[in-house]
Amino acid sequence: MHSHTTFRQLEIFEAIARLGSFTRASEELYLTQPTVSMQMKKLTENVGAPLIEHIGKRIHLTADGQQLAQATREIFAILDRFTMSVAERRGLKQGKLSLMAITTASYFAPRLLGEFARLYPGIDVSLRVTNKEQVLASIADNLDDLYFLGQPPEDIDVVATPIMDNPIVVLAAPDHPLAHARRIPLEQLAKEPWLMRERGSGTRNAIERRFAESGIAVHPRLELGSNEAIKQAILAGLGISALSRHALALNQPGQFAVLDVDGFPILRHWYAVYPAGRQLSVAARAFLDYLLGHGGDPKNPGDKARASQRAHT
Ligand code: PGA
């Protein structure tokens, strides 16, 4: 049969076998009914045995027909896999990756990107760092491939994958009177002058929630719009604050005192998020796999992230 059978004939036969009707097969393939009948006749001749029986208005596959239908499905599946792998290789060679990170994620996202970009030099990567409001607006508009957040949005349907730990630690100047105290109660901490991030910051929300859970109010002495400004104000002796430990990535050990406070660190995660309906590009999928495989954080290997991904998605 091989020398005369065409791919088109197999395609038509597969559609008839699947849909159980010449008419529906011709509609699906945008062919006329006579074309479909003619091609089926030729295919039957090539095979040398009947493939389809007409019983009343219905059609049935003969035993040979069933075998050919199975073989055809396998051929198509192999070809589909081939087409996908070509597309994948092309996507990784010359893809685009558009990322958006919430402010504090800027401490680790560029470093992860750097390693990924070295692995896949053909992928053009862009990373925008901005505030929570804008990140949420972009997720809702489905503008970028992946978003990095400290907390997945609750009112947008997303797939959120935890990619690494994000502990929020209490920081003070190294010569602060509480620097060497043990198990400082939250009540005592609330009396300190607090330096707080702007309203809407994920870090600030997490701190306020921790105090609110214990029924304690914390009053900011100063509100500052960035982690760096907060760090400077702590060193200037203006007060204490709590920040993601990642915000200390470039500081010398010992430059800040990390206070031992009951209820801290607040254990949070960084999430890679995308809208639930979005079909991830090959490049975005590769980046997510890369994050899960490398974890970005030596203390938090990818296997852990992978295990908790199942629990969260
Ligand atoms: P930020 O951090 O909004 O305080 O910069 C993000 C988060 O931790 O949720």
Residues whose N, C-alpha, C, O or C-beta is under 5 A from the ligand:
A	BS01	PGA	I102 T103 T104 K132 L149 G150 Q151 G200 S201 G202 T203 R204
